Amino acid sequence: MLSIVIPTFNEEKFLPHLLKSLKEQTFKDFEIIVADNSSTDKTRSIALKSGAKVVSGGLPARGRNNGAKVASGEWLLFLDADVILPHDFLEKAINEIKGSTFSSASCLINPLSDRKVDKFLHGIVNLYFQATKKSFSHAPGFCIFAKKEVHQLVGGFDEKIKLAEDHDYVLRISKIEKFDFLKSVRIPVSVRRLDRDGRFNIATKYLAVEIHLILFGPIYTNIFNYKFGHFD
C-alpha cells in the first residue's frame, strides 16, 4: 500500500481538485492522510467527507511527520494540496519504483501555466535538480516518495527548519540510500505563489535560499518570510 500525506492550512479551494484527481487514479492501492494545521475554512470537513484520515498538522515538516506516523503503507508519498495528478500518475510512478532500487524519489515539475516565463523558470529548476541529484540532492516538497522505513531511519523531516526542509530531507536520505528522479512522470504544480509574489521576487528569493544552503546549511530562522497554506 501507498500512504499519501498532504499537509494543509486553509486549502478549501485547492484540496478538492487534488482529491478528485486521486479518486480518478488507475492505481487504487493507497490511503490518503491529511495533516491539517487548524484550518479555519472547510479544509478538514472536505478531507473527512472524502474518506481521508485527518490528523493534526503544523508547518509542512510537522504535518508530513504526523501523517507518516499513522501511515499504513510501505511507501509514503508527500504531496501539497495544490497539485493535480494525471489519472495514470500513481500507476506509472509505482511501476517505475517497483523496478528500481530507489528508497526515495521525486519528480521533475511542470507548471500549471501556459506562460513562457513559467516554463522557462521551472525548466531551469529541473535542470538544476538533475545536475545536483548525486552531490547535493534536492526535491520539491509537493512530490516526494520515500520508503516508510527510510523515513523513520532518518528521523523524518527536520521540524526546526523554516524553509527548504524538503531538500534537507532527501539530502539526508541520499547519504544512506538511493535517491533519484522518476523518468515516467512529472508533477503538475500550481504557480499561485509566483502570481502572488512575482516571478522576479520568487526567483531572487530561491537563489538566495540556495546560496544559504550551500554556504551555511539548513535555514532555522524565518529570514525569508515563508508563508504556508492558502493565500488570497
Disulfide bonds with the S-S distance in Angstrom:
none
